[in-house]
Amino acid sequence: MLGYVDCHCHISAGDFDKDVEEVIERSKKAGLLAVLAVAEHAGEFNKIIELSQRFSGFVFPCLGVHPVQEVSAGQQRGAAPQDLDAALPIMKKYKEELVAIGEVGLDFTPRFVSSDLDKENQRRVLIRQAQLAKELDLPLNVHSRSAGRPTIQLLKEQGVDKALLHAFDGKPSVAMEGVKAGFFFSIPPSIIRSEQKQKLVKQLPLENICLETDSPALGPEKQVRNEPQNICVCAEYISKIKGVSLETVIEATTQNALRLFPKLKSALRP
């Protein structure tokens, strides 16, 4: 099955409201087989489900509570247990449609974390979602900014065995702890301008790499809206770093995605 899977994309973002159909059309022409639409808060859950129904068999929903929550325009804070209370019933309601729980994780960027309590709140939110993923037998789609090691440690402590760490910003040596636990790492198009991501890909085995765009963020160019069609950018760069053909990268990363997200496999099977 030669084609790309975008394992982490914010297709429900307002940036795509005016031309989502064209964006999806362009991504199909670029060779995408599937886009995993991740959520950040309960307020966008229904929109993601609607998009997955509208583009059935191509957009697949992941619902979860992100470790950073928006309070008002431009005002953000770390997630707290009450953010999850409103979200859980909706996540359970759509459990049959979900291919993963996400975007979940930890974000210890100083502006979001001013105390140990802030970190503990984020941990609690992640633990409850990890437990739900195990209960529903779903993988986790994970954010871990400035918190690579604590995130991997917590996932291991919770007995999580199916996880995708998206746009991992930690050291390759820390990522290798995740590889040992059987986790996957998805690489965005921003790899072409990120020395850290390039070093990461050099170390990671191809068997643990997936592709993502994180659209509309993490594109090839800063401050320019990213789209799922840019998935080829990361695949081409990975092929250069690994010294293997583009076809090898596409085949390996897509098979990895199908292994990690079993519901995707059954939906895409010809």
Backbone torsions as a table, in degrees:
resi	resn	phi	psi	omega
1	MET	NA	97.5	-177.2
2	LEU	-95.3	113.4	-179.6
3	GLY	172.7	162.6	-175.5
4	TYR	-93.7	152.6	169.0
5	VAL	-122.8	121.6	175.5
6	ASP	-87.8	104.0	-171.4
7	CYS	-81.4	-3.5	-177.0
8	HIS	-161.0	105.6	-174.2
9	CYS	-146.9	141.0	178.6
10	HIS	-101.9	64.9	-177.3
11	ILE	-68.6	-15.9	178.5
12	SER	-85.2	-1.8	-179.2
13	ALA	-62.1	147.8	179.2
14	GLY	-55.9	-27.0	180.0
15	ASP	-57.8	-22.1	-176.6
16	PHE	-105.4	1.5	-174.2
17	ASP	-57.5	-38.1	-173.2
18	LYS	-81.1	-23.5	-173.8
19	ASP	-141.3	33.4	-176.0
20	VAL	-58.4	-36.4	-179.8
21	GLU	-63.7	-42.5	178.3
22	GLU	-65.9	-38.8	179.3
23	VAL	-61.9	-44.6	179.3
24	ILE	-65.1	-42.2	-179.9
25	GLU	-61.1	-44.3	179.3
26	ARG	-63.6	-38.5	-178.5
27	SER	-67.5	-37.3	177.2
28	LYS	-64.7	-41.7	179.3
29	LYS	-64.4	-29.5	180.0
30	ALA	-79.0	-3.2	175.7
31	GLY	102.0	13.3	178.2
32	LEU	-76.3	139.6	175.7
33	LEU	-96.7	-30.1	-175.0
34	ALA	-161.3	151.4	175.7
35	VAL	-126.8	126.2	175.4
36	LEU	-93.2	114.8	-177.3
37	ALA	-90.9	113.9	-179.3
38	VAL	-97.3	152.7	179.3
39	ALA	-109.0	162.2	175.7
40	GLU	-117.7	-25.1	-178.6
41	HIS	-156.9	164.1	-175.4
42	ALA	-58.5	-28.4	-177.4
43	GLY	-62.2	-20.8	-179.4
44	GLU	-109.2	5.3	-177.6
45	PHE	-58.9	-49.0	-177.0
46	ASN	-63.8	-35.4	179.2
47	LYS	-64.0	-41.1	179.5
48	ILE	-65.5	-42.9	178.0
49	ILE	-62.3	-42.6	178.7
50	GLU	-61.5	-42.5	179.1
51	LEU	-64.9	-37.8	179.9
52	SER	-68.8	-28.9	176.7
53	GLN	-78.7	-38.2	-179.9
54	ARG	-66.8	-39.7	178.7
55	PHE	-112.9	53.1	-175.8
56	SER	-57.5	136.5	-179.9
57	GLY	82.7	-0.7	178.2
58	PHE	-129.4	-45.0	175.2
59	VAL	-99.7	124.8	-177.3
60	PHE	-118.0	132.1	-172.2
61	PRO	-86.2	140.4	169.7
62	CYS	-127.2	125.3	179.2
63	LEU	-114.1	138.3	179.1
64	GLY	-174.2	169.1	178.8
65	VAL	-107.3	117.9	-178.0
66	HIS	-68.0	149.7	179.9
67	PRO	-68.4	-12.2	175.7
68	VAL	-119.7	128.1	-178.0
69	GLN	-116.4	141.8	178.8
70	GLU	-85.7	127.1	180.0
71	VAL	-90.3	-45.9	175.6
72	SER	-153.7	177.8	-177.4
73	ALA	-52.1	116.2	178.0
74	GLY	79.8	-5.9	179.9
75	GLN	-105.4	120.2	-179.1
76	GLN	-128.9	155.2	176.5
77	ARG	-147.9	166.0	177.2
78	GLY	-67.5	150.0	179.5
79	ALA	-65.1	149.8	177.7
80	ALA	-131.5	160.7	-176.9
81	PRO	-51.1	-34.5	-178.5
82	GLN	-65.5	-25.0	177.5
83	ASP	-65.3	-29.4	-178.3
84	LEU	-83.1	-27.8	-176.3
85	ASP	-56.7	-42.4	-179.5
86	ALA	-74.5	-26.2	-173.5
87	ALA	-82.2	-37.5	-172.5
88	LEU	-56.3	-45.6	-179.7
89	PRO	-59.8	-35.8	-179.7
90	ILE	-71.6	-39.9	178.6
91	MET	-60.8	-41.5	179.7
92	LYS	-69.8	-34.9	179.7
93	LYS	-60.2	-39.3	-176.2
94	TYR	-100.9	19.9	-172.2
95	LYS	-56.7	-32.0	-178.6
96	GLU	-69.3	-32.0	-178.0
97	GLU	-81.9	-25.3	-172.1
98	LEU	-68.6	140.0	172.8
99	VAL	-100.6	-15.1	178.3
100	ALA	-164.5	164.3	170.4
101	ILE	-99.0	121.9	-178.3
102	GLY	173.3	156.7	15.6
103	GLU	-94.9	125.8	-179.9
104	VAL	-123.5	172.8	175.5
105	GLY	145.9	-156.4	178.9
106	LEU	-129.0	143.0	176.1
107	ASP	-138.2	102.1	-177.1
108	PHE	-99.5	25.1	173.1
109	THR	-56.6	129.1	-173.3
110	PRO	-50.2	-34.4	-176.8
111	ARG	-70.4	-15.9	178.5
112	PHE	-102.0	-12.1	-174.5
113	VAL	-129.8	111.2	-179.6
114	SER	-113.4	-3.9	-179.5
115	SER	-154.3	168.4	176.2
116	ASP	-63.7	-30.2	179.0
117	LEU	-63.7	-39.7	177.4
118	ASP	-59.2	-44.1	179.1
119	LYS	-65.1	-41.6	-178.9
120	GLU	-64.6	-39.1	177.5
121	ASN	-60.9	-44.9	177.9
122	GLN	-61.7	-41.3	179.0
123	ARG	-60.7	-44.3	-179.8
124	ARG	-59.9	-42.8	179.8
125	VAL	-63.3	-42.2	179.6
126	LEU	-67.6	-42.7	-179.1
127	ILE	-59.5	-45.3	-179.2
128	ARG	-63.6	-36.1	179.5
129	GLN	-75.8	-31.9	174.8
130	ALA	-65.5	-39.4	177.9
131	GLN	-64.7	-40.8	178.2
132	LEU	-63.4	-42.5	179.4
133	ALA	-59.3	-42.0	178.5
134	LYS	-65.8	-41.8	179.8
135	GLU	-60.7	-40.2	-178.0
136	LEU	-92.5	0.1	-177.8
137	ASP	56.2	49.6	179.4
138	LEU	-120.6	148.9	174.3
139	PRO	-74.4	166.6	176.8
140	LEU	-106.1	139.1	175.0
141	ASN	-106.8	108.4	-158.8
142	VAL	-114.9	134.8	174.6
143	HIS	-102.7	137.7	-177.6
144	SER	-147.9	53.7	-176.0
145	ARG	-74.2	128.9	-178.5
146	SER	54.1	27.1	-176.8
147	ALA	-153.2	35.2	-176.6
148	GLY	-57.8	-55.0	-176.9
149	ARG	-65.9	-47.6	178.5
150	PRO	-59.1	-35.4	-179.5
151	THR	-67.3	-49.3	-179.8
152	ILE	-61.0	-41.8	179.5
153	GLN	-61.0	-45.6	-178.5
154	LEU	-64.8	-42.8	179.1
155	LEU	-60.2	-41.7	178.5
156	LYS	-65.4	-43.3	179.2
157	GLU	-60.8	-34.4	-178.7
158	GLN	-84.0	0.6	178.4
159	GLY	72.4	24.4	178.3
160	VAL	-74.1	128.7	178.5
161	ASP	-117.7	-5.9	178.7
162	LYS	-125.6	104.3	-178.2
163	ALA	-148.3	143.8	172.7
164	LEU	-112.7	120.8	175.5
165	LEU	-96.5	110.2	-173.6
166	HIS	-89.4	141.7	175.9
167	ALA	44.4	47.5	-176.0
168	PHE	-57.3	127.8	-175.9
169	ASP	-107.6	10.3	-178.2
170	GLY	-89.2	-174.3	-179.8
171	LYS	-74.8	150.5	177.1
172	PRO	-56.5	-35.3	-179.5
173	SER	-64.1	-33.7	177.5
174	VAL	-72.3	-41.4	178.0
175	ALA	-58.8	-36.3	-178.4
176	MET	-64.6	-24.8	173.8
177	GLU	-65.4	-36.6	176.6
178	GLY	-68.8	-39.1	177.9
179	VAL	-59.6	-43.6	179.6
180	LYS	-61.3	-30.3	179.6
181	ALA	-83.7	-2.6	178.5
182	GLY	87.7	15.2	-179.0
183	PHE	-82.2	159.4	177.4
184	PHE	-110.0	156.9	-179.0
185	PHE	-129.1	125.1	179.8
186	SER	-101.0	139.4	-172.5
187	ILE	-111.5	127.9	-179.6
188	PRO	-92.0	167.8	179.2
189	PRO	-61.2	-19.7	179.1
190	SER	-64.6	-5.3	176.6
191	ILE	-55.2	-29.8	-176.2
192	ILE	-68.5	-15.8	178.4
193	ARG	-123.3	14.6	-177.9
194	SER	-123.4	109.3	178.6
195	GLU	-62.6	-36.2	-179.8
196	GLN	-61.4	-45.0	179.8
197	LYS	-66.7	-35.6	179.1
198	GLN	-64.9	-42.7	177.4
199	LYS	-64.4	-38.3	-179.8
200	LEU	-61.1	-48.5	-177.9
201	VAL	-64.7	-34.8	178.6
202	LYS	-58.6	-38.5	-177.0
203	GLN	-84.3	-38.6	-173.3
204	LEU	-67.4	136.8	172.9
205	PRO	-68.3	144.5	179.0
206	LEU	-57.8	-29.1	-179.9
207	GLU	-65.2	-12.3	-179.4
208	ASN	-116.2	12.0	-177.0
209	ILE	-106.6	134.0	170.9
210	CYS	-121.5	172.7	179.0
211	LEU	-112.2	149.4	175.6
212	GLU	-150.2	165.4	169.8
213	THR	-116.4	-23.9	-173.3
214	ASP	55.4	23.7	179.0
215	SER	-50.5	140.7	5.8
216	PRO	-87.3	7.7	-179.6
217	ALA	-95.3	179.3	172.6
218	LEU	51.0	39.7	177.9
219	GLY	-82.1	178.7	179.3
220	PRO	-60.6	-33.1	179.5
221	GLU	-116.6	139.7	177.3
222	LYS	-63.8	144.6	174.7
223	GLN	62.7	13.2	175.7
224	VAL	-113.7	133.3	-178.1
225	ARG	-55.8	126.9	177.6
226	ASN	-89.1	150.2	178.9
227	GLU	-133.1	157.2	178.0
228	PRO	-55.9	-28.8	-179.8
229	GLN	-60.8	-19.2	179.7
230	ASN	-77.1	4.5	179.7
231	ILE	-56.9	-31.5	-178.7
232	CYS	-64.0	-26.6	-178.5
233	VAL	-62.3	-46.7	-179.0
234	CYS	-70.4	-37.7	179.8
235	ALA	-61.3	-43.8	-179.4
236	GLU	-64.7	-39.6	-178.9
237	TYR	-69.5	-38.4	177.6
238	ILE	-62.8	-40.6	-179.4
239	SER	-62.6	-37.3	177.5
240	LYS	-64.8	-49.1	-177.4
241	ILE	-62.6	-41.9	-176.0
242	LYS	-83.1	-14.5	-179.5
243	GLY	68.0	35.0	177.0
244	VAL	-126.4	167.7	-177.7
245	SER	-70.8	158.1	176.8
246	LEU	-60.5	-39.8	179.9
247	GLU	-59.8	-39.6	179.2
248	THR	-62.5	-41.9	179.9
249	VAL	-66.3	-45.0	-179.6
250	ILE	-61.0	-49.1	-178.2
251	GLU	-60.3	-47.9	-177.1
252	ALA	-65.3	-47.2	-175.9
253	THR	-68.2	-34.7	178.6
254	THR	-70.8	-42.4	177.0
255	GLN	-62.7	-37.8	176.9
256	ASN	-61.1	-44.1	-179.8
257	ALA	-62.7	-41.8	-179.3
258	LEU	-68.6	-31.3	177.7
259	ARG	-70.6	-40.4	-177.5
260	LEU	-75.5	-35.9	-177.8
261	PHE	-115.4	82.4	-174.7
262	PRO	-57.2	-33.2	-179.4
263	LYS	-65.0	-30.5	177.9
264	LEU	-66.0	-42.2	-177.9
265	LYS	-59.0	-46.9	-178.4
266	SER	-69.1	-32.1	-179.4
267	ALA	-73.4	-33.0	-175.6
268	LEU	-93.0	-9.0	-178.1
269	ARG	-61.0	127.9	-177.1
270	PRO	-65.0	NA	NA
